[in-house]
Amino acid sequence: MRAIEGGSLVDRAVRRVRDHIRDNDLKVGDTLPGEGAFAAQLGVSRAVMREAFSTLAALRQIDVGNGRKARVAAIDGTVLSSSLDHAIATSQVTVPEIWDVRRTLELRTSELAAIQRSDAEARVILGHAEGMAAARHDLSQLIRHDIAFHQAIAKASGNALFYNIIRSFEALMKVAVPTAWETRATEQQRQLVLDNHRRIALAIANREADGAREEMDRHFDTSISDLLVSYSAAS
């Protein structure tokens, strides 16, 4: 395809769709004109617009599923998750570097959650902490509750970007949580981890922002620090 304005016809078509969303102040769920309408505006083939729509759908910026008109999509952490996985696989970043970023974010989300959370959100967070304790001998369920616990805190922060960045760590956590759990050799050590999650949840429920942050910091000082030691030993 010939280059136009520093890119291909598809690049130009992608920019046109993005401009249309911005210029018309479209929101999540709003419909877009069809491929034919955009093709006519730009003077390109429907095949070009089809590829542009596919590109935007892959980036989770539009939703073209189920034969419906294309719609503006909601922000989705899976795109960042894929980028992080690629970055680790190609040694552009390390797991300790990502976990350092995660620590910084989660100290802030726990603090904000204590301030912003609704009663329903507080119950969800506490429920996942209690679910972890109940599933202490069922690793798959413990992992599920642990991941959901951290995502629920990020959601309760009221910041959609925090929530989606935390969501992007999910694939890594599915590997990291069982690894971290294995570093806890005794029931007493495992109970300390479970108690720490419950204290975080209770601090958020009691709207104790400083306490929530301190308990999350303690979580990373123990559970995550030991995990990073194991990563360093393996590398």
N, C-alpha and C positions, 0 to 999 in steps of 0.2 A: 504493500500500500504506500502511496506517495506521502511524504512528510508534509504536514501543514502546521504552521505556528509552533514549530519545535517538536512535533510529534506526528504520529500516524493519524489516519482518518478516524480510527477507533479512539485514539487519545482525545481528538477534538470532540467526538461524540460524547465521550465520558464527561468532559468538561461542560458540554452544553447541558447535559442532564443535571449535573451538580449546580450549574448556574440557575437553571429553571427552579430547582428546589429552593435555593437561597433567595432568588429574586421574588418568588411568589410566597415566601414565608411559609412553606409547607411544613407540616408537622408529621410525627409518626402516624402511619396509617392512612395519610392522605394519598389519593391516587395521582398517577402521572399520565400524561398523554401517551398514546401507544407508540410503538416503534415506527409505524408509518408516518405519524405526525412529525416526529423528530427528524426522520429521514427526509421528509419534504422540506422542512425548515433549513436543514444543513445541505441539501442537495447531494445526499449520499444514498447508497442502497440500503434496503432493509437488512441485508446481511451484516452490514457495518453496524447498524443500530442493535441488531441482535447480539453481536459480540460485545458491544458496549454495555448493554443491559446485563449480559452474563458476567462481565467484569465487575460491575457494581454489585451484582447479587453475591458474587464470591467474596467481596469485601464487606458484605452484610449492610450495604448502604441502601439497597432497595430489595423488596421482596417480590419475586415474580412467580411464586409457586401456585399450584392448583389451577392453572388456566385463567386466573383472575388478572385484571389490570395490574400493572406494576404499582406498588405502593412504597412510600417512604418507610424504611425499616428502622427499628429501634437499635440503639447502640448494643454491640454484642462483643463480649470479652473473648469469644473463641478466635477471633482474628488475631488479637494480640497473643493469645495462647499459642497459636501456630507459629507466629514469629519468634516467640521465646524458645519453643522447641527447636526451631531451625537454628537459632543463635547458639544454643547449647551444643547441638549436634555438630556444628561447624566451628566450635571453639571460639566463637566471637565474644561470648560471656560465659561465666562459670556459675555453677549452682550457688556457691557462697555469695557471689555478687548479687544474684537474684534474691537470695534470702535476706541480704542486707537491705535491699530495697523494700522487700516485703515487711521487714521489721519496722522500718521507718513509717510505712503506710499504716500498719496495723496498730501502732501506738496511737496514731492520730484517729483512726476510725473507732477505736474503743473509747477514746475520750469523747468524740463527737456523738457516738451512740448513746452514751450516758446522758448527754444533754438533749439530743433530738428524738430519741426512741419513743415509739408509741407503747401503750400497755401491751398490745398484741405482739409487737416486735420483741419486747422484753420477755414475754412468755415463750416465744419461739426460741430465743437464744438460750434461755434457761432449760427449755425442753431438750435441746441438742446436748447441752452439758450433762443433763441427767441421762440422756440416751447413750452417751459415751460410757457413763458409769455402768449402766445396765448391760452394755455390750462388751464389757472388758474382756470376755473370753470368746467373742465373735469378732474377729479382726475386720471382716468386710463391713459389718455394721458399724463398728467403731470408726473406721475410716470415713464412712458415709456421714456420720454425725459430726465428726471433727471438721470435715470440709464444710458442711452446711453451717456449723457453728460460726466459723470465721466469715463466711459469706453473709450470714444473717447479721453479724455485727456491722459489716461494711454497708449493707443495705440500710440498717438502722441509722447510720451516720447521716443519711439524707443527701449524700453526694453520689450521684449516679456514676461519676467517673471512678471514684474510689471503689464502688461496688464492682464495676466491670474489670478494673485492674486486678482486684482480688480474685474475681472469677477466673481470670486468665492463668492463675497459678494452680488451678484445679488438677490438671494433668500431672504436674510436678508433685503435688501433695499426695496423689494416689500412689506414688513411689516413695515419697519422703515419710509419710505417716507410719507405714509399717516398718520402715527402716529405723525411725526414731523409737518406735515402740519396742523394737528388738534390743535397743540399747538399755532398756529398763529390765534388768535381769530378775528383780525381786518384786513381789506383790506390793511391798512398801513403796518402792520407787514408782511403780505404776499408779499407786493410789495418790501419790504426790502430784502427778500430772493431772489426774482426774479432778483432784481437789482444786488445783490451780484454775482449771477451766470453770469450775463452779464458782470460784471467787470472782473471776472476771464477769461471769453472768450476773452474779448478785450485785456487784458494784454498778453495773450498767442498770440493773433493775432499780437500784436505790438512788440512781442519778448521781453517783459519786465519780465524777470525771477523773479526778486525780487518782482515785483508787483503781479505777478501771485501767488507766494508763500504766500505773505501777504494777498491777497484776499481769498485764500483757507483757510488760518489760521483763518481769520475772519468768514468764513463760518462755520468752526467747533466750533468756540467760541460761535456762536449764535445758528444756527439751530441744530447742533448735541449736543451741551451741554444741551440745553433744552430737547432734546429727552432722553438723559441719565438720567436727573433728573426724567422724567416721568417713566423710567424703574426702577429707584431706589425706587420711591414711590410705584410702583406696587409690588415690591419684598418684 
